[in-house]
Amino acid sequence: MANVTMPTPVALTGGALLLLGGYLLGAVTTSQGTARAMGTVQSYDSESRTLCLSGDDVADMEGVGDDGVLCGVWRRSQGIGTVPEPGEEFRFVSLSAGSAVGPGGERATTVIYGDVVS
């Protein structure tokens, strides 16, 4: 009887696919799904793409400052929608990952995906 060995790259690829599949299955079946929130635009800086939002949905989110305002880098599909103006309603999903040291000290790095509600 002979031993058959699997090449290392094939074994590593198979393990990575199993982990990815488990992650996706867990993300789909958990009860903590991503919900779109509504907020009011406080400010938007087009040079840095920094968007600041406030409102009831915003108050309990990760990355919100002491003043109850969520600020982060705004991302959206190119060419869709309008530039947010203060006071407009904004539907979004946010992702807060890690922290960065800036002029105001250390704070969470937040990415905001969404657009102005027409």
DSSP file (Angstrom, degrees, kcal/mol; ACC not computed):
  #  RESIDUE AA STRUCTURE BP1 BP2  ACC     N-H-->O    O-->H-N    N-H-->O    O-->H-N    TCO  KAPPA ALPHA  PHI   PSI    X-CA   Y-CA   Z-CA
    1    1 A M              0   0    0      0, 0.0     2,-0.3     0, 0.0     0, 0.0   0.000 360.0 360.0 360.0 132.5    0.0    0.0    0.0
    2    2 A A        -     0   0    0      1,-0.0     2,-0.4     0, 0.0     0, 0.0  -0.751 360.0-120.6-105.2 150.2    1.4    3.4   -1.0
    3    3 A N        -     0   0    0     -2,-0.3     2,-0.5     2,-0.0    -1,-0.0  -0.700  20.8-155.4 -85.5 138.1    0.9    6.8    0.7
    4    4 A V        -     0   0    0     -2,-0.4     2,-0.4     2,-0.0     0, 0.0  -0.969  11.3-163.5-113.8 124.6   -0.6    9.5   -1.4
    5    5 A T        -     0   0    0     -2,-0.5     3,-0.0     0, 0.0    -2,-0.0  -0.834  14.1-131.8-111.0 148.9    0.2   13.1   -0.3
    6    6 A M        -     0   0    0     -2,-0.4     5,-0.0     1,-0.1    -2,-0.0  -0.791  32.3-106.5 -95.5 136.0   -1.6   16.2   -1.3
    7    7 A P     >  -     0   0    0      0, 0.0     4,-2.0     0, 0.0     3,-0.5  -0.331  28.8-120.7 -60.0 143.0    0.5   19.2   -2.5
    8    8 A T  H  > S+     0   0    0      1,-0.2     4,-2.7     2,-0.2     5,-0.2   0.884 109.6  53.8 -56.1 -45.8    0.8   22.0    0.2
    9    9 A P  H  > S+     0   0    0      0, 0.0     4,-2.2     0, 0.0    -1,-0.2   0.876 109.0  50.0 -60.5 -34.7   -0.8   24.7   -2.0
   10   10 A V  H  > S+     0   0    0     -3,-0.5     4,-2.3     2,-0.2    -2,-0.2   0.912 111.7  47.9 -68.4 -41.9   -3.8   22.5   -2.7
   11   11 A A  H  X S+     0   0    0     -4,-2.0     4,-2.2     2,-0.2    -1,-0.2   0.910 113.2  47.8 -64.9 -42.6   -4.3   21.8    1.0
   12   12 A L  H  X S+     0   0    0     -4,-2.7     4,-2.3     2,-0.2    -2,-0.2   0.896 112.0  49.4 -65.7 -40.5   -3.9   25.5    1.9
   13   13 A T  H  X S+     0   0    0     -4,-2.2     4,-2.3    -5,-0.2    -2,-0.2   0.916 110.9  50.1 -64.4 -43.2   -6.4   26.5   -0.8
   14   14 A G  H  X S+     0   0    0     -4,-2.3     4,-2.0     1,-0.2    -2,-0.2   0.913 111.3  48.6 -61.4 -43.1   -8.9   23.9    0.4
   15   15 A G  H  X S+     0   0    0     -4,-2.2     4,-2.2     2,-0.2    -2,-0.2   0.900 110.8  50.6 -63.7 -41.2   -8.6   25.1    4.0
   16   16 A A  H  X S+     0   0    0     -4,-2.3     4,-2.5     1,-0.2    -2,-0.2   0.896 109.6  50.5 -64.2 -40.2   -9.0   28.8    3.0
   17   17 A L  H  X S+     0   0    0     -4,-2.3     4,-2.5     2,-0.2    -1,-0.2   0.888 109.5  50.9 -65.3 -38.6  -12.2   27.9    1.0
   18   18 A L  H  X S+     0   0    0     -4,-2.0     4,-2.2     2,-0.2    -2,-0.2   0.918 111.6  47.5 -64.4 -42.8  -13.6   26.0    4.0
   19   19 A L  H  X S+     0   0    0     -4,-2.2     4,-2.4     2,-0.2    -2,-0.2   0.918 112.5  49.1 -64.2 -43.2  -13.0   29.0    6.3
   20   20 A L  H  X S+     0   0    0     -4,-2.5     4,-2.6     1,-0.2     5,-0.2   0.910 110.8  50.6 -62.6 -42.8  -14.5   31.4    3.8
   21   21 A G  H  X S+     0   0    0     -4,-2.5     4,-2.4     1,-0.2    -1,-0.2   0.903 110.6  49.2 -61.7 -41.7  -17.6   29.2    3.4
   22   22 A G  H  X S+     0   0    0     -4,-2.2     4,-2.3     2,-0.2    -2,-0.2   0.897 111.0  50.0 -64.3 -40.7  -18.0   29.0    7.2
   23   23 A Y  H  X S+     0   0    0     -4,-2.4     4,-2.6     2,-0.2    -2,-0.2   0.941 112.3  46.6 -62.0 -48.1  -17.7   32.8    7.5
   24   24 A L  H  X S+     0   0    0     -4,-2.6     4,-2.0     1,-0.2    -2,-0.2   0.897 112.0  50.8 -63.2 -40.5  -20.3   33.4    4.7
   25   25 A L  H  X S+     0   0    0     -4,-2.4     4,-2.1    -5,-0.2    -1,-0.2   0.916 112.4  47.0 -62.7 -43.0  -22.6   30.8    6.3
   26   26 A G  H  X S+     0   0    0     -4,-2.3     4,-1.3     1,-0.2    -2,-0.2   0.882 110.8  51.7 -65.5 -38.9  -22.3   32.5    9.7
   27   27 A A  H  < S+     0   0    0     -4,-2.6    -1,-0.2     1,-0.2    -2,-0.2   0.855 113.7  44.2 -66.7 -34.6  -22.8   36.0    8.2
   28   28 A V  H  < S+     0   0    0     -4,-2.0    -2,-0.2    -5,-0.2    -1,-0.2   0.861 117.6  42.5 -77.8 -36.3  -26.0   34.9    6.4
   29   29 A T  H  < S+     0   0    0     -4,-2.1    -2,-0.2    -5,-0.2    -1,-0.2   0.567  88.9 102.0 -92.8  -8.5  -27.5   33.0    9.3
   30   30 A T  S  < S-     0   0    0     -4,-1.3     3,-0.1    -5,-0.1    -3,-0.0  -0.399  71.0-132.6 -75.5 155.4  -26.8   35.3   12.2
   31   31 A S  S    S+     0   0    0      1,-0.2     2,-1.3    -2,-0.1    -1,-0.1   0.577  90.8  83.4 -83.2  -9.3  -29.6   37.5   13.6
   32   32 A Q        +     0   0    0      2,-0.0    -1,-0.2     3,-0.0    -2,-0.1  -0.489  64.2 167.1 -94.2  66.4  -27.4   40.6   13.6
   33   33 A G        -     0   0    0     -2,-1.3     2,-0.5     1,-0.1    -5,-0.1  -0.304  45.5 -92.8 -74.1 162.9  -27.9   41.5   10.0
   34   34 A T        -     0   0    0     -2,-0.0     2,-0.4    59,-0.0    -1,-0.1  -0.662  43.7-162.5 -78.8 124.6  -26.8   44.9    8.7
   35   35 A A        -     0   0    0     -2,-0.5     2,-0.4    -3,-0.0    57,-0.0  -0.872  20.0-119.4-109.1 141.6  -29.7   47.3    8.8
   36   36 A R        -     0   0    0     -2,-0.4     2,-0.2    57,-0.1    57,-0.2  -0.640  33.8-157.1 -78.1 133.8  -29.8   50.6    6.8
   37   37 A A  E     -A   92   0A   0     55,-3.1    55,-2.7    -2,-0.4     2,-0.4  -0.684   8.3-133.0-109.1 162.2  -30.1   53.5    9.1
   38   38 A M  E     +A   91   0A   0     -2,-0.2    19,-0.5    53,-0.2     2,-0.3  -0.927  30.6 163.3-114.6 141.7  -31.4   57.1    8.6
   39   39 A G  E     -A   90   0A   0     51,-2.2    51,-2.8    -2,-0.4     2,-0.5  -0.935  36.3-111.5-147.6 170.6  -29.6   60.2    9.6
   40   40 A T  E     -AB  89  54A   0     14,-3.3    14,-1.9    -2,-0.3     2,-0.3  -0.923  36.5-115.9-108.4 131.4  -29.5   63.9    9.1
   41   41 A V  E     + B   0  53A   0     47,-2.6    46,-2.9    -2,-0.5    12,-0.2  -0.497  32.8 175.4 -68.2 125.3  -26.4   65.4    7.3
   42   42 A Q  E     -     0   0A   0     10,-3.3     2,-0.3     1,-0.4    11,-0.2   0.806  65.9 -21.9 -94.2 -42.7  -24.5   67.7    9.6
   43   43 A S  E     - B   0  52A   0      9,-1.3     9,-2.6    42,-0.1    -1,-0.4  -0.985  50.1-158.2-162.3 160.4  -21.6   68.5    7.3
   44   44 A Y  E     - B   0  51A   0     -2,-0.3     2,-0.6     7,-0.2     7,-0.2  -0.954   4.5-160.8-147.3 127.9  -19.8   67.2    4.2
   45   45 A D  E  >> - B   0  50A   0      5,-2.4     4,-1.6    -2,-0.3     5,-1.0  -0.935   4.8-163.9-109.2 110.7  -16.2   68.0    3.1
   46   46 A S  T  45S+     0   0    0     -2,-0.6    -1,-0.1     1,-0.2     5,-0.0   0.767  84.9  57.3 -69.5 -25.6  -15.8   67.2   -0.5
   47   47 A E  T  45S+     0   0    0      1,-0.2    -1,-0.2     3,-0.1    -2,-0.0   0.938 122.6  23.3 -70.7 -45.8  -12.0   67.3   -0.4
   48   48 A S  T  45S-     0   0    0      2,-0.1    -2,-0.2    -3,-0.1    -1,-0.2   0.508 100.7-129.5 -95.6  -5.6  -11.6   64.7    2.3
   49   49 A R  T  <5 +     0   0    0     -4,-1.6    25,-3.0     1,-0.2     2,-0.5   0.777  50.6 160.6  59.7  29.8  -15.0   63.0    1.6
   50   50 A T  E   < -BC  45  73A   0     -5,-1.0    -5,-2.4    23,-0.2     2,-0.4  -0.733  18.8-171.1 -86.5 123.2  -15.8   63.3    5.3
   51   51 A L  E     -BC  44  72A   0     21,-3.1    21,-2.2    -2,-0.5     2,-0.4  -0.943   6.3-161.1-115.6 133.3  -19.5   63.1    6.1
   52   52 A C  E     -BC  43  71A   0     -9,-2.6   -10,-3.3    -2,-0.4    -9,-1.3  -0.970  12.5-177.8-118.5 130.2  -21.0   63.8    9.5
   53   53 A L  E     -BC  41  70A   0     17,-3.0    17,-2.8    -2,-0.4     2,-0.3  -0.891   6.7-177.4-125.8 152.7  -24.4   62.5   10.4
   54   54 A S  E     +B   40   0A   0    -14,-1.9   -14,-3.3    -2,-0.3     2,-0.2  -0.901  26.3  98.5-139.3 170.8  -26.7   62.8   13.5
   55   55 A G  S  > S-     0   0    0     13,-0.4     4,-1.6    -2,-0.3     3,-0.1  -0.728  78.9 -62.8 136.5 175.7  -30.1   61.4   14.5
   56   56 A D  T  4 S+     0   0    0      1,-0.2     4,-0.5    -2,-0.2    -1,-0.1   0.891 129.7  48.2 -62.8 -42.7  -31.9   58.7   16.5
   57   57 A D  T  4 S+     0   0    0    -19,-0.5     3,-0.3     1,-0.2    -1,-0.2   0.804 112.5  51.1 -67.7 -28.3  -30.5   55.8   14.4
   58   58 A V  T >4 S+     0   0    0    -20,-0.3     3,-2.0     1,-0.2    -1,-0.2   0.818  90.2  77.5 -78.2 -33.0  -27.0   57.3   14.6
   59   59 A A  T 3< S+     0   0    0     -4,-1.6    -1,-0.2     1,-0.3    -2,-0.1   0.770  98.9  40.2 -54.4 -35.1  -26.8   57.7   18.4
   60   60 A D  T 3  S+     0   0    0     -4,-0.5    -1,-0.3    -3,-0.3    -2,-0.1   0.323  90.8 114.2 -99.5   8.2  -26.2   54.1   19.2
   61   61 A M  S X  S-     0   0    0     -3,-2.0     3,-1.2     1,-0.1     2,-0.2  -0.411  74.6 -99.9 -81.9 155.8  -23.8   53.2   16.4
   62   62 A E  T 3  S+     0   0    0      1,-0.2    -1,-0.1    -2,-0.1    -2,-0.1  -0.532 107.3  31.0 -70.6 135.9  -20.1   52.3   16.8
   63   63 A G  T 3  S+     0   0    0      1,-0.3     8,-0.5    -2,-0.2     2,-0.2   0.430  80.7 143.3  96.5   0.8  -17.8   55.2   16.1
   64   64 A V  B <   -D   70   0A   0     -3,-1.2    -1,-0.3     6,-0.2     6,-0.2  -0.548  45.5-129.0 -75.8 137.7  -20.2   58.0   17.3
   65   65 A G    >   -     0   0    0      4,-2.3     3,-1.9    -2,-0.2    -1,-0.1  -0.162  30.0 -93.5 -77.3 176.4  -18.5   60.9   19.1
   66   66 A D  T 3  S+     0   0    0      1,-0.3    -1,-0.1     2,-0.1    -2,-0.1   0.751 124.8  60.7 -62.5 -25.0  -19.4   62.3   22.5
   67   67 A D  T 3  S-     0   0    0      2,-0.2    -1,-0.3     1,-0.0     3,-0.1   0.418 118.3-110.0 -84.3   2.2  -21.6   64.9   20.7
   68   68 A G  S <  S+     0   0    0     -3,-1.9     2,-0.4     1,-0.3   -13,-0.4   0.654  78.0 128.2  80.2  16.3  -23.8   62.2   19.1
   69   69 A V        -     0   0    0    -15,-0.1    -4,-2.3   -10,-0.1     2,-0.6  -0.902  49.8-148.2-110.7 133.5  -22.4   62.8   15.6
   70   70 A L  E     -CD  53  64A   0    -17,-2.8   -17,-3.0    -2,-0.4     2,-0.4  -0.886  19.4-176.3 -99.1 119.6  -21.0   60.0   13.4
   71   71 A C  E     +C   52   0A   0     -2,-0.6     2,-0.3    -8,-0.5   -19,-0.2  -0.938  17.3 133.4-117.1 140.7  -18.3   61.1   11.1
   72   72 A G  E     -C   51   0A   0    -21,-2.2   -21,-3.1    -2,-0.4     2,-0.5  -0.971  58.1 -67.7-167.2 177.7  -16.6   59.0    8.5
   73   73 A V  E     -Ce  50 111A   0     37,-2.5    39,-2.9    -2,-0.3     2,-0.4  -0.692  51.1-131.7 -81.9 127.5  -15.4   58.7    4.9
   74   74 A W  E     - e   0 112A   0    -25,-3.0     2,-0.4    -2,-0.5    39,-0.2  -0.674  26.4-177.9 -86.3 129.5  -18.3   58.6    2.5
   75   75 A R  E     + e   0 113A   0     37,-3.0    39,-1.3    -2,-0.4     2,-0.3  -0.966  13.0 145.6-124.5 142.3  -18.4   55.9   -0.2
   76   76 A R        -     0   0    0     -2,-0.4     2,-0.1    37,-0.2     3,-0.1  -0.967  53.8 -69.7-161.1 171.1  -21.0   55.4   -2.9
   77   77 A S    >   -     0   0    0     -2,-0.3     3,-1.3     1,-0.1     2,-0.1  -0.462  64.1 -98.5 -67.1 141.0  -21.4   54.3   -6.5
   78   78 A Q  T 3  S+     0   0    0      1,-0.2    -1,-0.1    -2,-0.1     3,-0.1  -0.350 100.3   7.7 -64.4 136.2  -19.8   56.7   -8.9
   79   79 A G  T 3  S+     0   0    0      1,-0.2     2,-0.4    -3,-0.1    -1,-0.2   0.560  97.4 120.3  75.9   9.1  -22.1   59.2  -10.6
   80   80 A I    <   -     0   0    0     -3,-1.3    -1,-0.2     2,-0.1     2,-0.0  -0.897  65.8 -12.9-110.3 135.8  -25.2   58.3   -8.6
   81   81 A G  S    S-     0   0    0     -2,-0.4     2,-0.3    -3,-0.1    36,-0.0  -0.211  83.0 -67.8  81.3-168.3  -27.1   60.8   -6.4
   82   82 A T        -     0   0    0     34,-0.1    34,-0.4     3,-0.0    -2,-0.1  -0.754  48.8 -88.5-122.0 167.3  -26.2   64.2   -5.2
   83   83 A V        -     0   0    0     -2,-0.3     2,-0.1     1,-0.1    -2,-0.0  -0.619  54.5-108.7 -74.4 132.3  -23.7   65.7   -2.9
   84   84 A P        -     0   0    0      0, 0.0    -1,-0.1     0, 0.0     6,-0.0  -0.397  32.7-160.8 -69.2 137.4  -25.2   65.8    0.6
   85   85 A E    >   -     0   0    0     -2,-0.1     3,-2.1   -42,-0.1   -44,-0.3  -0.873  35.4 -85.5-112.9 147.7  -26.1   69.2    2.0
   86   86 A P  T 3  S+     0   0    0      0, 0.0   -44,-0.2     0, 0.0     3,-0.1  -0.260 114.9  25.9 -53.7 134.7  -26.6   70.0    5.8
   87   87 A G  T 3  S+     0   0    0    -46,-2.9     2,-0.1     1,-0.3   -45,-0.1   0.192  90.9 125.6  96.7 -14.6  -30.2   69.1    6.9
   88   88 A E    <   -     0   0    0     -3,-2.1   -47,-2.6   -47,-0.1    -1,-0.3  -0.445  65.6-110.8 -77.9 151.5  -30.8   66.5    4.2
   89   89 A E  E     -A   40   0A   0     28,-0.3    28,-2.2   -49,-0.2     2,-0.4  -0.610  34.9-164.9 -79.3 140.8  -32.0   63.0    5.1
   90   90 A F  E     -AF  39 116A   0    -51,-2.8   -51,-2.2    -2,-0.3     2,-0.5  -0.991  12.4-155.5-135.6 124.8  -29.4   60.3    4.4
   91   91 A R  E     +AF  38 115A   0     24,-2.2    24,-1.9    -2,-0.4     2,-0.3  -0.871  36.6 148.8 -99.9 130.5  -29.9   56.5    4.3
   92   92 A F  E     -AF  37 114A   0    -55,-2.7   -55,-3.1    -2,-0.5     2,-0.4  -0.948  45.2-139.3-155.3 168.2  -26.7   54.6    5.0
   93   93 A V  E     - F   0 113A   0     20,-2.6    20,-3.2    -2,-0.3     2,-0.3  -0.989  29.0-156.1-129.9 136.2  -24.8   51.6    6.4
   94   94 A S  E     - F   0 112A   0     -2,-0.4     2,-0.4    18,-0.2    18,-0.2  -0.866  10.5-162.6-119.1 153.8  -21.6   52.2    8.3
   95   95 A L  E     - F   0 111A   0     16,-2.5    16,-2.7    -2,-0.3     2,-0.6  -0.986   5.9-163.8-132.9 120.1  -18.6   50.1    9.0
   96   96 A S  E     + F   0 110A   0     -2,-0.4     2,-0.4    14,-0.2    14,-0.2  -0.923  14.8 173.7-108.9 122.9  -16.2   51.0   11.8
   97   97 A A  E     -     0   0A   0     12,-2.9    12,-0.5    -2,-0.6    -2,-0.0  -0.970  46.0 -42.6-136.4 119.8  -12.8   49.3   11.7
   98   98 A G  E    S-     0   0A   0     -2,-0.4    11,-1.1    10,-0.1     2,-0.3  -0.121  73.3 -85.1  66.0-161.0   -9.8   50.0   13.9
   99   99 A S  E     - F   0 108A   0      9,-0.3     2,-0.3    -3,-0.1     9,-0.3  -0.975  28.3-155.7-145.7 158.7   -8.6   53.4   14.9
  100  100 A A  E     - F   0 107A   0      7,-3.2     7,-2.4    -2,-0.3     2,-0.6  -0.970  19.8-125.3-134.9 149.4   -6.5   56.2   13.6
  101  101 A V  E     + F   0 106A   0     -2,-0.3     5,-0.2     5,-0.2    -2,-0.0  -0.862  42.8 158.5 -97.9 121.3   -4.6   58.9   15.2
  102  102 A G  E >   - F   0 105A   0      3,-2.5     3,-1.8    -2,-0.6     0, 0.0  -0.538  58.8 -70.8-126.3-167.6   -5.5   62.3   13.9
  103  103 A P  T 3  S+     0   0    0      0, 0.0     3,-0.1     0, 0.0    -2,-0.0   0.816 131.4  48.5 -60.0 -31.8   -5.4   66.0   14.9
  104  104 A G  T 3  S-     0   0    0      1,-0.4     2,-0.2     3,-0.0    -3,-0.0   0.320 121.7-101.8 -90.7   8.2   -8.1   65.4   17.5
  105  105 A G  E <   - F   0 102A   0     -3,-1.8    -3,-2.5     2,-0.1    -1,-0.4  -0.661  69.4 -16.0 104.0-164.1   -6.5   62.3   19.0
  106  106 A E  E     + F   0 101A   0     -5,-0.2     2,-0.3    -2,-0.2    -5,-0.2  -0.612  69.4 157.6 -82.1 134.4   -7.3   58.7   18.5
  107  107 A R  E     - F   0 100A   0     -7,-2.4    -7,-3.2    -2,-0.3    -2,-0.1  -0.978  44.0 -84.7-151.1 161.6  -10.7   57.8   17.0
  108  108 A A  E     - F   0  99A   0     -2,-0.3     2,-0.7    -9,-0.3    -9,-0.3  -0.349  36.8-124.6 -68.3 145.7  -12.3   55.0   15.1
  109  109 A T  E     -     0   0A   0    -11,-1.1   -12,-2.9   -12,-0.5     2,-0.4  -0.845  37.0-173.2 -90.6 117.0  -11.9   54.8   11.3
  110  110 A T  E     - F   0  96A   0     -2,-0.7   -37,-2.5   -14,-0.2     2,-0.5  -0.924  17.3-161.4-119.8 137.4  -15.5   54.8    9.9
  111  111 A V  E     -eF  73  95A   0    -16,-2.7   -16,-2.5    -2,-0.4     2,-0.5  -0.972  10.2-157.3-114.6 130.7  -16.7   54.2    6.4
  112  112 A I  E     -eF  74  94A   0    -39,-2.9   -37,-3.0    -2,-0.5     2,-0.5  -0.940   5.3-168.3-112.7 121.4  -20.2   55.3    5.5
  113  113 A Y  E     +eF  75  93A   0    -20,-3.2   -20,-2.6    -2,-0.5     2,-0.3  -0.935  44.0  73.0-106.8 125.2  -22.0   53.8    2.5
  114  114 A G  E     - F   0  92A   0    -39,-1.3     2,-0.3    -2,-0.5   -22,-0.2  -0.990  55.9-119.8 164.8-168.2  -25.2   55.4    1.4
  115  115 A D  E     - F   0  91A   0    -24,-1.9   -24,-2.2    -2,-0.3     2,-0.1  -0.975  38.3 -73.4-159.4 167.7  -26.9   58.4   -0.3
  116  116 A V  E     - F   0  90A   0    -34,-0.4     2,-0.5    -2,-0.3   -26,-0.2  -0.417  47.8-121.2 -66.8 139.0  -29.3   61.2    0.1
  117  117 A V              0   0    0    -28,-2.2   -28,-0.3     1,-0.1    -1,-0.1  -0.741 360.0 360.0 -84.7 125.1  -32.9   60.2    0.3
  118  118 A S              0   0    0     -2,-0.5    -1,-0.1     0, 0.0    -2,-0.0   0.474 360.0 360.0 -81.7 360.0  -34.9   61.9   -2.5
